[in-house]
Structure formats: C-alpha cells, structure tokens
Amino acid sequence: MIVTELKVNGYQNPVGISLSGPVSFSWKIEQMRAERLMLTRLLVYSDPALKHEIGAAQGENLHAEGEVLNLKLAPRTRYYAKVQAVSTEREAAESDIAVFETSKMTEPWKGSWIQAGEGNANQGFLYLFSLEGADDNYNPGKDLIAEDNDYQKQAGRRILSGRLYAACSQPARILLNGSPVRQIGSEMAGSYLTCNVSNLLGDDNLLEILPIREKEERSRERSVNQIESKDRAFAAIAELYIRRADGSEDLIVTGEDWLYRGEQSADWLPVQLAADRKVPEEYPISEELNLDEEG
C-alpha cells in the first residue's frame, strides 16, 4: 500500500496559494490489499523537521478526495504536510512530504504602483540590483564543521529562495536576467501573482516588467501620435523577497528608483508613482514548486 499525490487546494507543492478560507488536502491510496482503511492521519507542520504541528485530522473515514482543515497561517510562509494510513490488514504507508506556501494574504504592500511620466509612452519598466554572495559556492556539510568564520559568513549569504509578487494594469510579461518569469493576462487585472524566481537570481540582476500589446510587431511601426493611451497608462507594482541561508531577507520593491523606457529605445527615464491605484488582490492560481530545484 502506498499514499500518493498529496495536494493542497488541488495543487502539488503550491507556491503563493490563495488561502482566504479553509485548506483542502487530497491524496490517493494505491496498491492496498485490504478492502478498507482502519486509520488515516493528516498532519500539518510549520517546520521542515515536522516538530511543530499546527493542524491534524484522523479517523477511519477521512475524505481522500478533499479533507478540509481550518488552519491559522501567516503570510509568505512555507508549511509541510503528510498523510499516514493503516488498512484493516495492518498495511501501513506514509506519503512523501508535501509543502505549500502562502501568498501575501492581508500583508500590506511595501512596493508602490509605478507608471511613466505624464503624457509619455511606456515600453516597460527596468530595475538593476546586486545581491552580494548570491553566486558563492556552498557546501552544507563543510559549513557544519568549518572553523573558518569567513567561510561560514559567506555560506550564510547563499540564497535559499526568491519570491516575486507582481501585478500590472494590463497584460504584461516579467523577465529576470533575460529569462521569462510569468505572463500576466487581461483576466488578472487588479490581481497579483506569486512567482518562484529562486533559480534565476545571481550576484547582478536585471528585473523587467514589459507591457504586452495585441500586435507588438505593429506597435513598433506606430508614430508618436499613434501611441495608444493604454501604453501611457501602463502601471505595475512588485515586491521581490529573497531569503538567505543565515535567515536574513533582502527586499526589492517598485518605487521611484525604477526606470521606464520611452518611445525611443534609448529613452530610459525615472518613473512616477501612481498613488491613485488600488492595492491588488491575490489571484487564485499559484505555481507548483519543484523541490528538486529548491531546498
């Protein structure tokens, strides 16, 4: 007997999951000889060592297609879950550990909505930033026994994870160091997405938020007088949280130090804040985390 496909709200290891209500866990029981189970346990923890339990359910008739727990969860936090099962023929099985991360939830935004200067075209936003120690080699085994304080300090600056929370006023694509992160569609207007960017970060970084037009090839041929009003009104808000091995956190947010590209490719200009825009709501689709790529 085995326990497989442990999911949270229908996702496998979701990042930035929308948890405005109870949390639903589902799983499958396979290769069971017995006709039924005599005990199933669903356990949820706040730590990877599975020492601090924050929720649980057990019994003979848990709902494998969707067992609901009311959990008290914090914003931007990772949690861990597992399922144990025993059949009437004393077969025992335990699932692999499933993880899920919450979104910003009700946490206030530290980033600001940004836009182009009044009356100017806007071909996208850009921000350059450095992360000291991001590219350092790190050997966890050596770190445990190293007496070299400089090495320990260096290893502690290693990046463990990066989470980007972003919303745009119109369809857009997000690039980090030239690699596509996510695309924001028109159906997401007024909402934000959570993006896992852990494997895209380096010592020196370029973050871009670019508007998507219906026909981008035609937009390159338009004169200044033909620029659509929505290009001028394009606005974005973003926060990038970077967690380090030493427990510290770097934060990159949209603000007045960002640039936007005007009508001419060489026109990189300082942004203006768009104070009249509403705080974005979380979008109920999240990204699934590849645990082989991130610890």
C-alpha positions as CSV (number, residue, x, y, z in Angstrom):
1,M,0.0,0.0,0.0
2,I,1.3,3.5,-0.8
3,V,0.0,7.0,-0.3
4,T,0.5,9.2,-3.4
5,E,-0.4,12.6,-4.9
6,L,-0.8,14.6,-1.7
7,K,-2.1,18.0,-2.9
8,V,-3.1,21.3,-1.3
9,N,-6.2,23.0,-2.8
10,G,-5.7,20.9,-5.9
11,Y,-2.0,21.8,-6.4
12,Q,1.1,19.8,-5.8
13,N,3.6,21.8,-3.6
14,P,2.0,25.2,-4.5
15,V,3.7,28.5,-4.1
16,G,1.7,31.6,-3.3
17,I,-1.5,29.7,-2.8
18,S,-4.6,31.8,-2.1
19,L,-5.9,30.8,1.4
20,S,-8.8,33.0,2.1
21,G,-10.8,30.1,3.6
22,P,-10.3,26.5,4.8
23,V,-7.5,24.5,3.3
24,S,-8.3,21.3,1.4
25,F,-5.9,18.3,1.2
26,S,-6.4,15.4,-1.2
27,W,-4.4,12.2,-1.8
28,K,-4.7,8.7,-3.3
29,I,-4.3,5.3,-1.7
30,E,-2.9,2.7,-4.1
31,Q,-1.8,-1.0,-4.1
32,M,-3.9,-1.8,-1.0
33,R,-4.7,-5.4,-0.4
34,A,-7.4,-4.8,2.2
35,E,-10.9,-3.6,1.3
36,R,-10.8,-0.5,3.5
37,L,-8.7,1.6,5.9
38,M,-8.9,1.4,9.7
39,L,-7.0,4.7,10.3
40,T,-5.9,7.7,8.3
41,R,-4.0,10.7,9.7
42,L,-3.4,14.1,8.1
43,L,-0.8,16.1,9.7
44,V,0.4,19.7,9.0
45,Y,3.5,21.4,10.4
46,S,5.2,24.8,10.4
47,D,8.8,23.4,10.2
48,P,10.7,21.1,7.9
49,A,11.7,18.9,10.8
50,L,8.0,18.2,11.5
51,K,8.2,19.1,15.1
52,H,5.6,21.9,15.4
53,E,2.2,20.6,14.4
54,I,-0.4,23.3,13.5
55,G,-3.2,21.1,12.4
56,A,-4.4,17.5,12.2
57,A,-7.2,15.2,11.4
58,Q,-7.5,11.4,11.9
59,G,-10.1,8.7,11.7
60,E,-11.4,5.8,9.7
61,N,-13.2,7.9,7.1
62,L,-11.1,10.9,6.2
63,H,-12.0,12.3,2.8
64,A,-9.1,11.5,0.5
65,E,-10.7,13.5,-2.3
66,G,-10.7,16.6,-0.1
67,E,-10.2,16.7,3.7
68,V,-10.7,20.3,4.9
69,L,-8.7,21.8,7.8
70,N,-9.1,25.2,9.4
71,L,-5.5,26.5,9.8
72,K,-4.1,29.7,11.2
73,L,-1.5,30.6,8.6
74,A,1.0,33.5,8.2
75,P,1.7,35.4,5.0
76,R,4.6,34.3,2.8
77,T,5.3,31.2,4.9
78,R,6.0,27.6,4.0
79,Y,4.2,24.7,5.6
80,Y,4.6,20.9,5.5
81,A,2.0,18.1,5.3
82,K,1.9,14.3,5.3
83,V,-0.6,11.5,5.3
84,Q,-0.3,8.2,7.2
85,A,-2.6,5.3,6.6
86,V,-3.2,1.8,8.1
87,S,-5.5,-0.8,6.4
88,T,-7.6,-3.4,8.1
89,E,-4.9,-5.9,7.2
90,R,-2.3,-3.9,9.0
91,E,-0.7,-2.5,5.9
92,A,1.0,0.9,6.8
93,A,2.0,3.7,4.5
94,E,3.1,7.3,4.7
95,S,3.1,9.9,1.9
96,D,6.0,12.0,0.8
97,I,6.1,15.4,2.5
98,A,4.1,18.0,0.7
99,V,4.9,21.7,1.0
100,F,2.8,24.7,0.4
101,E,3.5,28.4,0.7
102,T,1.0,31.2,1.4
103,S,0.8,34.4,-0.6
104,K,1.0,37.9,0.9
105,M,-2.6,37.4,2.1
106,T,-3.5,40.5,4.1
107,E,0.1,41.7,4.5
108,P,0.4,45.4,3.5
109,W,2.3,46.2,0.3
110,K,5.7,47.8,0.6
111,G,6.1,48.4,-3.1
112,S,4.4,51.3,-4.9
113,W,2.5,51.4,-8.2
114,I,4.7,53.0,-10.8
115,Q,4.0,54.5,-14.2
116,A,5.5,56.6,-16.9
117,G,5.8,60.4,-16.7
118,E,2.6,62.2,-17.7
119,G,2.0,62.1,-21.4
120,N,4.9,59.8,-22.2
121,A,4.8,56.4,-23.9
122,N,5.9,53.4,-21.8
123,Q,7.6,50.4,-23.3
124,G,8.3,48.8,-19.9
125,F,10.0,49.1,-16.5
126,L,13.5,48.2,-15.5
127,Y,15.4,47.8,-12.3
128,L,19.1,46.8,-11.7
129,F,20.2,45.3,-8.4
130,S,23.1,43.4,-6.8
131,L,23.0,40.5,-4.3
132,E,26.3,40.0,-2.6
133,G,27.2,36.4,-2.1
134,A,24.4,35.0,-4.4
135,D,26.8,33.1,-6.6
136,D,29.0,31.8,-3.8
137,N,29.6,28.0,-3.7
138,Y,28.1,26.4,-0.6
139,N,28.8,23.1,1.0
140,P,26.3,22.3,3.8
141,G,28.5,19.5,5.1
142,K,31.6,21.7,5.3
143,D,29.6,24.5,6.8
144,L,28.6,22.4,9.8
145,I,32.2,21.7,10.8
146,A,34.1,24.7,9.4
147,E,36.1,26.7,11.9
148,D,36.7,29.5,9.3
149,N,34.4,32.3,10.4
150,D,34.8,34.0,7.0
151,Y,33.6,30.8,5.2
152,Q,30.6,30.5,7.5
153,K,29.7,34.1,6.9
154,Q,30.0,33.7,3.2
155,A,27.9,30.5,3.2
156,G,25.3,32.2,5.2
157,R,24.6,34.7,2.4
158,R,23.7,31.9,0.0
159,I,20.2,32.4,-1.5
160,L,17.7,29.8,-0.4
161,S,14.6,31.2,-2.2
162,G,13.2,34.1,-4.2
163,R,9.6,35.1,-4.4
164,L,8.2,37.8,-6.7
165,Y,4.8,39.2,-6.1
166,A,3.6,41.4,-9.0
167,A,0.5,43.0,-10.5
168,C,0.1,45.1,-13.7
169,S,-2.7,47.3,-15.0
170,Q,-2.7,45.5,-18.3
171,P,-1.3,42.3,-19.9
172,A,2.4,42.1,-19.3
173,R,5.4,39.8,-19.2
174,I,8.1,39.7,-16.5
175,L,11.7,38.9,-17.2
176,L,14.6,38.3,-14.7
177,N,18.1,38.4,-16.2
178,G,16.5,37.8,-19.6
179,S,14.6,34.7,-18.6
180,P,10.8,34.7,-18.7
181,V,9.2,34.6,-15.2
182,R,5.5,34.8,-15.8
183,Q,3.0,36.4,-18.1
184,I,0.1,38.4,-16.7
185,G,-3.1,38.2,-18.7
186,S,-6.0,40.6,-19.0
187,E,-8.1,38.4,-16.8
188,M,-5.7,39.1,-13.9
189,A,-6.3,42.9,-13.9
190,G,-6.3,44.2,-10.3
191,S,-4.8,40.9,-9.1
192,Y,-1.2,39.8,-8.3
193,L,0.7,36.6,-8.9
194,T,3.3,34.9,-6.9
195,C,6.4,33.7,-8.9
196,N,9.2,31.4,-7.8
197,V,12.4,33.0,-9.1
198,S,14.9,31.2,-6.9
199,N,17.0,29.8,-9.7
200,L,17.1,33.0,-11.8
201,L,18.9,35.2,-9.2
202,G,22.6,35.9,-9.3
203,D,25.1,38.5,-8.0
204,D,24.0,41.1,-10.5
205,N,20.4,41.2,-11.7
206,L,18.0,42.9,-14.1
207,L,14.3,42.8,-13.5
208,E,11.9,43.9,-16.3
209,I,8.2,44.3,-16.5
210,L,7.0,44.8,-20.1
211,P,3.5,45.5,-21.4
212,I,2.1,43.1,-24.0
213,R,0.2,44.7,-26.9
214,E,-2.2,42.8,-29.1
215,K,0.1,43.1,-32.1
216,E,3.6,44.0,-30.9
217,E,5.1,43.9,-34.4
218,R,2.6,46.6,-35.5
219,S,3.3,48.7,-32.4
220,R,6.9,49.2,-33.5
221,E,5.7,50.9,-36.7
222,R,3.4,53.4,-34.9
223,S,4.4,57.1,-34.8
224,V,4.4,59.1,-31.5
225,N,0.9,60.4,-32.3
226,Q,-0.4,56.8,-32.8
227,I,0.7,55.6,-29.3
228,E,-2.4,54.1,-27.6
229,S,-3.5,55.7,-24.4
230,K,-3.2,52.4,-22.5
231,D,0.6,52.3,-23.3
232,R,0.9,55.6,-21.5
233,A,-1.2,54.3,-18.5
234,F,0.7,51.1,-18.1
235,A,1.4,50.6,-14.4
236,A,3.0,47.9,-12.2
237,I,3.6,47.1,-8.6
238,A,6.1,44.4,-7.4
239,E,7.9,43.0,-4.4
240,L,10.8,40.6,-4.5
241,Y,11.6,38.8,-1.3
242,I,15.0,36.9,-1.2
243,R,15.7,34.6,1.7
244,R,19.3,33.8,2.7
245,A,20.8,30.8,4.4
246,D,21.6,32.9,7.5
247,G,17.9,33.7,8.0
248,S,18.1,37.3,6.6
249,E,16.0,38.6,3.9
250,D,16.6,41.1,1.0
251,L,13.6,43.1,-0.3
252,I,13.4,44.7,-3.8
253,V,10.2,46.8,-4.4
254,T,8.9,49.1,-7.1
255,G,9.5,52.7,-6.4
256,E,10.9,56.0,-7.6
257,D,14.4,54.4,-8.3
258,W,13.0,52.3,-11.2
259,L,13.2,53.4,-14.8
260,Y,10.9,53.1,-17.8
261,R,11.7,53.1,-21.5
262,G,10.0,55.8,-23.5
263,E,9.1,55.8,-27.2
264,Q,12.7,55.7,-28.2
265,S,14.7,52.6,-27.1
266,A,17.4,54.8,-25.6
267,D,15.0,56.8,-23.6
268,W,15.3,55.4,-20.1
269,L,13.5,57.8,-17.7
270,P,12.7,57.9,-14.0
271,V,9.2,56.6,-13.2
272,Q,6.4,58.4,-11.4
273,L,4.3,56.9,-8.6
274,A,0.7,56.1,-9.3
275,A,-0.8,56.8,-5.9
276,D,-4.4,56.6,-7.1
277,R,-4.4,52.8,-7.8
278,K,-5.9,50.2,-5.6
279,V,-4.0,47.6,-3.7
280,P,-4.0,44.4,-5.8
281,E,-5.8,41.3,-4.6
282,E,-4.3,37.8,-4.8
283,Y,-5.1,35.8,-8.0
284,P,-6.3,32.3,-7.2
285,I,-3.8,30.4,-9.3
286,S,-0.4,29.5,-7.9
287,E,2.8,28.0,-9.2
288,E,3.9,24.4,-8.3
289,L,7.3,24.2,-6.6
290,N,9.9,21.8,-7.9
291,L,11.5,20.5,-4.7
292,D,14.5,19.2,-6.7
293,E,15.4,22.7,-7.6
294,E,15.0,24.4,-4.2
295,G,15.5,23.3,-0.7
